[in-house]
């Protein structure tokens, strides 16, 4: 495996996005660009990356603005800048141009997890050309707390300022009710995974920064991005011939405990998307790609999706 590590200027004009591309030792057959979730970083997907590399897939990823090593170097955590919603999409397009420039003839797929699933959906509808397949893991769909979120109160809090102040109060509202279905709660992030070790690792990871107060403008950008990619209007914009795979756990509040995954799939099918596969894992929570009993199954689903795209 060849590892290419590099950085590039973020669309926000502040950050240097820390990125990497891994190339398999065998002849590459496809590209998968991984887009990570809120409060984490791209290296948490290394187990999945290894499976992809072993199957001859080039893997590209970065740490988004305000996240991971990008945030370590900039000092700005949990904030993507003044134009954050467009920034995260533009930065992923910059990475896409880099990896497809290296391998212009390979099918290109996106795997977006959680917030990354929102970024990936916006990317596909804003910049559909050249995207061969889409995988949405821990899909942010049917997220009840964000769907009932008080958007007007947030705008009043931002007022005439730049929104860079703490939005901690509003961030708490985004995760309201996340633990209500569980009878084994030991900590505030138990919704991340059923497996205790995965939750502990998530909390101890120095590049995660989950729980760092989100800026007001980041909260607004997150809510606005969710509104952009949820619902039938989004589904209408997805190319009819784009193969889509949706993975989720039925104990994951980010996807409405599984219901949001099916809702998103049905909206795509109703809008004319012909190849939509949905896998909801019974008894598991948010990070299906990391849950030990099913992570190999989830990886296999992704590999089979790549194989269908490659043909």
Secondary structure, DSSP 4 states (H G I P E B T S, - for coil): -EEEEEEEE-TTSS-EEEEEEEE-SSPP-EEEEEE--TT--GGGGHHHHHHHHHTTEEEEEEEPTTSHHHHHHH---S---TTHHHHHHHHHHHHHHHHHHHSTTSEEEEEEETHHHHHHHHHHHHS-TT--EEEEES---S-HHHHT--HHHHHHHHTTS-S-SB-HHHHHHHTTTTTTT-S---STTGGG-SSHHHHHHHHH-TTT-TTSPPBHHHHHHHHHHHHHHSSHHHHHHS-TT-EEEEEEETT-GGGTTTHHHHHHHHHHHHHT---EEEEEETT--S-TTT-TTTHHHHHHHHHHHHHHHH-
